[in-house]
Amino acid sequence: MDFRTTGITEILQPEPEYALLRFKGDAPIPGSPGQFVMVRGDWGTDPILPRAFSLVEVGEISAILVRVVGKATMKLAHMRVGDKLSVLGPMGRGFSLPKADRQPVLIGGGVGIAPLIFLAEQLWDQGMRPICLYGARTQKDLVLLDRLSAASQVIAVTEDGSRGKTGMVTDYLDPILTKNSPVHLYSCGPYPMLRAVAEMAATVGAPCDVALESPMACGMGTCKGCAVPRPDGGYLYVCTDGPVFDAKEIFGGAR
């Protein structure tokens, strides 16, 4: 697998710290919700390593969601239409699909909403309307909320109460599990949130897919920088074994 050169076709900035980058290469990029690509701009050797991003869209034109956290993401967020991106992927394991009798429930925290938007739109296209709990620090971090709402029943939650419900996103999961059983849970976001979702899924015996976020240098299992411990010993690698896991693979029985 080699890096392919693509050109940026559109840049949307829903908030100053975020950018949705759409890009196109010589051939469509395939992929499924939960998979990722390794991306770097045409900026020389500083920084030299690519960064991993979940896919938001695939096809003739693909897209990633960037949140500014450092030098590389700052450069990506301030690129212009026509600038070149080197893209490797798609990579990793994506989400499984729910059985027909299960209500899909998506739980996203912050920029972890990116692969869940892709998943929600795929489920919508297949005739399913998922429920989505979308949590963020403030209303400014609820990026692409309108797009997500078009494909799912969204409950927005902010820690400061600036939009939607107030508190942590997992505070509002239990009533959904009670009213919509049986369910299949899908989650991406901060590790403590994923653990809480896994624990609640285990309590009701629901299948639960979690997408882990981890720094990566290669995306192919070579650098071993994205290792996470197994509950029963040993390690899993987010890039090659994931980034989507059955929650039991990461959290065991989650109690």
Salt bridges, closest charged atoms under 4 A:
GLU10 OE1 - ARG22 NH1 2.90
ASP46 OD2 - LYS71 NZ 3.05
GLU57 OE2 - ARG22 NH2 2.81
GLU57 OE2 - ARG147 NH1 2.77
GLU121 OE2 - ARG147 NE 2.69
ASP141 OD1 - ARG137 NH2 2.97
ASP209 OD1 - HIS184 NE2 3.30
GLU249 OE1 - ARG93 NH2 2.91
